[in-house]
Amino acid sequence: MSPKGPGERREPHELNWFGKTVYAGGTVLRAAANLVDATAERVSQIAAESKEAFERELDPNIEEARVIEEIPRPEGEE
């Protein structure tokens, strides 16, 4: 097997202990970055949905909520 240059990709099983440690650290870092990215995407989606719901409530064509029928509770219930 010929030695590979600095720019060539190696398989994890071909690495020494230091290379495997760096490889594992990079994998964990990539997974953490993907998790942060997915979380940020979800937060952005929730913010957009919340803004849309808020703006719908400001629509003058929507009436305020009204009590249609009120049923008295028996004594002793609260």
C-alpha positions, -999 to +999 in steps of 0.1 A: +000+000+000+015+034-010+015+063+014-012+088+007-006+125+004-019+151+028-050+159+007-061+123+001-089+108+021-082+078+043-106+053+058-111+053+096-096+018+100-064+030+083-058+057+109-036+056+140-050+063+175-047+101+171-063+100+137-092+079+150-096+104+179-097+133+155-121+115+132-144+106+161-143+142+174-152+155+139-181+131+137-195+142+171-190+178+161-208+173+128-237+156+146-239+184+171-239+210+143-267+191+126-287+190+158-282+228+163-292+234+127-324+213+130-333+231+163-328+265+148-349+255+118-377+243+141-375+275+162-377+296+131-407+276+119-425+280+152-418+318+152-432+321+117-463+302+127-467+323+158-464+355+138-490+343+113-514+334+141-509+368+158-515+386+125-547+366+120-559+378+154-554+414+142-577+409+113-607+432+116-629+407+098-627+383+128-651+389+156-642+386+193-652+355+211-686+355+227-703+334+253-732+317+235-748+300+264-740+301+301-751+272+322-752+278+360-732+254+382-749+236+411-742+249+446-709+236+460-690+233+427-665+258+418 
